[in-house]
Amino acid sequence: MKTIPTLLLAFLVFSLSQSSFAQGFGVRAGANFSSASDGNFGKIKSNNGYYLGVYKEMSIVPKLLYIQPEVQFSKQGFTTSTSDFDLNYVQVPILAKLYALKIVSFETGPQFGFKVSDKIDGPQNPDFKTFDSAWAFGISLNLPFGLAINGRYIGSFKEVIKDSDSKNQVIQLGASFTF
């Protein structure tokens, strides 16, 4: 009975190892429009920032399905009626990327964020969570010469501040370039 799962795992490892040498490395950057779910803060406003990162696109099914691990720096946060919260993360998304047409692709997958700094402008002194798990959904318009225009929504699973019931929500709009 263990033979079938072992063969499937071996096939997956073989597929990933063969494809990891064939695909592109790239950079991505753009604007973050971030906020948090209302939770215990009442009305929350958006706080704008930016993201900058690198990625590796690896083929699972050539010209159709890819795995795209990334590492990126993300400046985000939110504003309440009394305080401004600026948060900086190093994020590691691991996305499945599906090319519907050569020019359009869809991506989705988990994202793991590690808070590297925070700044509060206001009277509050919250207990920020240092790890942020989230799910990302996105779409890309793939242009010639490795250039792409991207949009992505990221919604956190965990609260950003202990006992606040507020979760990070980020919309990213930007561009990427695959070498």
N, C-alpha and C positions, 0 to 999 in steps of 0.2 A: 504493500500500500504506500510505502514511503518513496517508491521509485518514481511515480508520476510527479509529486511535488519537487523532488530532487532534479528531475529532468527539466521541469519548467524553470526552476531557479538557475540551472546551468545555462539554459537557452537565453534567459534574460541577461545574465552576466556576460555571456558571449556576445549578444547583440549590443549591449552597452559598450563593451571594450572595443569592438570592431568599429563602431560609429564614432567614438570619441576622437579619433584622429582625423575624421573626414569633414568635420563641420567648422563653422566660423566662430571666431572670437570677436566680441564687440564691446562698444561703450554706449551708455545711455545717459541722458540728462534731461531735466525739465523742471516744471513747476509743480509744487504740492499745494493743494487746497484742502487743508485738514481741519477737523473739528473733533468733537466727541459726542456720543449720545448724551442726552440731557441728564439722565441719572439723578443724583441728589443736588446738582448744581442749578437746576432751573434752566433758564434760557442760555444756550451756548452759541457763540459766534465762531465763524471760521477764522483761522490764522494761516496766512500764506507762508510758504517756504520753498525749498527746492530739493532735488535729489540728483545724485551723481553716482554712477556705478559701472561695473563691468559684467559681462555674461559670456557663457559658452553655450552654443547651440549644438546639441548632439542628436543625430537621427536615430529614431526607433523604426519607423516605416519611411523609407526615403521619399522625399518630396510631399509628405503628408503629415506625419506625426513626429514631433521632436520633444526632447526634454531640455529645458533651459534653466540651469542653475545660475544664480546671480549673487553678487555682493554689492551693496550700495549704501551710501551715506544718505540719510533722509532728515531734513530739518522740517519739523512739524509742530503742532500745538493747537491751542484753542484759547478763547477769551470768554470769561464769565462776566457778570455785572460788577464784580469787585477786583478781578485779577486777570493778568495775561500769563499764560503758561507756554513757554518755549521748550520743546523737547527735541533732542537729537538722538538718532538711532543709527546703528549699523544693522542693516537688514539683509537677510538671506532668503530670498524667494526661490522656490524650486517648482517651476511651472511646466505643465504639459502644454505644448504649442501645436495647434492644428491649423494647417493651411487649407482653407476652404477653396480658395482660388490662389493663383500665384501671387496676386496683388493683395489679398486679404488673409489675415491669420487671427485666430482666437487663442487666448491663453488663460489658464486657470491653475491654481495650486496653492499649497501652503506657503506662508511666509513667517519667518522667525526673526523678531526684532530684539536687539540688545541695546538698552538705553545707555548712552555714553555721557550725556550731560543733560541738565535741566536748569531753567532759569524762571523764577516767578517774580512778576512785577505786581505786588499787591500784599495784602495783610495775611494771606494764608500761608501755612507751612505744611503742605501735604506730604503723605508718605507714598511716593511714586513707586510703581512696580518696575523692576529692572528688566523683565522679560515680557515681550508682547507677541503672542501667537495670533496669527490672522489668516484669512483666506483672500486671495487676489483673483480678480477677473479682469480681462483686458481684451483689446482689439488693436491690431496694427494695420496700417496702410503701407504696404511694402513697395517702395519706389526703386527705380534703377540705381545701380552702382552701390548697393548695400545700405542705402538710406531708408529709414522707415519713420513714420509718424505714429506715436502710440498714445493710447488712453487706457487707464487702469483704475479700478476701484478696489480699495483694500479695507476690509472690515475686521476689527479685532474680535477675538473670542473672550479675552480677559479684560477686566477693568484696568484703566490706566492709573488710577489712584485708589489706594486701599479703601474699602467700604464706601466708594462713591457710586458704584453701579454705572459709571461712565466709561465707554469703550472708544478707542481711537477709530476714526473714519477718515480715509484719505482718498482724494481723487488726484491722480497723477496725469499730467498732459506733457508730452515731450517728444523727443526724437532719439533715434538710435542709429548707430552706424556699425555694420558688420564688415570686418576686414576679410 
